[in-house]
Amino acid sequence: MARQRKNAKKLNMDYEADIAQKCDEKEKLNGEIVQIKNEIEGLKAQLKAKKAMVKKLDKAIAKIREQRASAEAEAALEMQKQEAESLVLQLLSSGMTSAEILERLK
């Protein structure tokens, strides 16, 4: 009978030790899960900030492209103006009157 009590105590102690070990493992894993969740939230915040920066840069790029297109259009217009002035001067120096030049332009 004493032997049965010892075996019963040993069985109970083994179960209790296993339960305690598993509970410790569970707590450790839950702690890791919390840590991972916190890291994910931090990464989400970084991602949001980076996306906002990209959006801001896209707007800046679009504005610069518009400015470039406007400058190119102005340069082309100025070039056409200079070519037209040069042509008019050539025609005037060749003896054409301004009325004749206007007639040709029509």
C-alpha positions as CSV (number, residue, x, y, z in Angstrom):
1,M,0.0,0.0,0.0
2,A,2.9,2.4,0.8
3,R,4.2,1.6,-2.6
4,Q,1.0,2.6,-4.3
5,R,1.0,5.9,-2.5
6,K,4.6,6.6,-3.6
7,N,3.6,5.7,-7.2
8,A,0.5,7.9,-7.0
9,K,2.5,10.8,-5.7
10,K,5.1,10.3,-8.4
11,L,2.4,10.2,-11.1
12,N,0.8,13.4,-9.7
13,M,4.2,15.1,-9.5
14,D,5.1,14.2,-13.1
15,Y,1.8,15.6,-14.3
16,E,2.2,18.7,-12.3
17,A,5.8,19.2,-13.6
18,D,4.6,18.7,-17.2
19,I,1.7,21.1,-16.7
20,A,4.0,23.7,-15.2
21,Q,6.6,23.2,-18.0
22,K,3.9,23.6,-20.7
23,C,2.4,26.6,-18.9
24,D,5.9,28.2,-18.9
25,E,6.3,27.5,-22.6
26,K,2.9,28.9,-23.3
27,E,3.7,32.1,-21.4
28,K,7.0,32.5,-23.3
29,L,5.2,32.0,-26.6
30,N,2.5,34.5,-25.7
31,G,5.2,37.0,-24.8
32,E,6.9,36.4,-28.2
33,I,3.5,36.9,-29.9
34,V,3.0,40.2,-28.2
35,Q,6.5,41.3,-29.2
36,I,5.9,40.2,-32.8
37,K,2.6,42.1,-32.9
38,N,4.3,45.2,-31.6
39,E,7.0,44.9,-34.2
40,I,4.3,44.5,-36.9
41,E,2.5,47.6,-35.7
42,G,5.8,49.5,-35.8
43,L,6.5,48.3,-39.3
44,K,2.9,49.2,-40.4
45,A,3.6,52.8,-39.1
46,Q,6.9,52.9,-41.0
47,L,5.1,51.6,-44.1
48,K,2.4,54.3,-43.9
49,A,5.0,57.0,-43.5
50,K,7.0,55.8,-46.4
51,K,3.9,55.6,-48.6
52,A,3.0,59.2,-47.7
53,M,6.6,60.2,-48.6
54,V,6.3,58.5,-52.0
55,K,2.9,60.2,-52.6
56,K,4.5,63.6,-51.8
57,L,7.4,62.8,-54.1
58,D,5.0,61.8,-56.9
59,K,3.3,65.2,-56.6
60,A,6.6,67.0,-56.7
61,I,7.7,65.0,-59.8
62,A,4.5,65.8,-61.5
63,K,4.9,69.5,-60.7
64,I,8.5,69.5,-62.1
65,R,7.3,67.8,-65.2
66,E,4.6,70.4,-65.8
67,Q,7.2,73.1,-65.3
68,R,9.6,71.4,-67.7
69,A,6.8,71.1,-70.3
70,S,5.9,74.8,-69.9
71,A,9.5,75.9,-70.2
72,E,10.0,73.7,-73.3
73,A,6.8,75.2,-74.9
74,E,8.1,78.7,-74.1
75,A,11.4,77.9,-75.6
76,A,9.8,76.5,-78.7
77,L,7.6,79.6,-79.1
78,E,10.7,81.9,-78.6
79,M,12.5,79.9,-81.3
80,Q,9.6,80.2,-83.7
81,K,9.5,83.9,-83.0
82,Q,13.2,84.3,-83.7
83,E,12.9,82.3,-86.9
84,A,9.9,84.4,-88.0
85,E,11.8,87.6,-87.3
86,S,14.9,86.3,-89.1
87,L,12.7,85.4,-92.1
88,V,11.0,88.8,-92.2
89,L,14.4,90.6,-92.0
90,Q,15.7,88.5,-94.9
91,L,12.7,89.3,-96.9
92,L,12.9,93.0,-96.1
93,S,16.6,93.0,-97.0
94,S,15.9,91.3,-100.3
95,G,13.7,94.2,-101.2
96,M,10.2,93.0,-100.3
97,T,7.8,95.5,-98.6
98,S,6.0,94.7,-95.4
99,A,2.7,94.6,-97.3
100,E,4.1,92.0,-99.7
101,I,5.4,89.9,-96.7
102,L,1.9,90.1,-95.1
103,E,0.3,89.0,-98.3
104,R,2.6,86.0,-98.5
105,L,1.8,85.0,-94.9
106,K,-1.9,84.8,-95.6
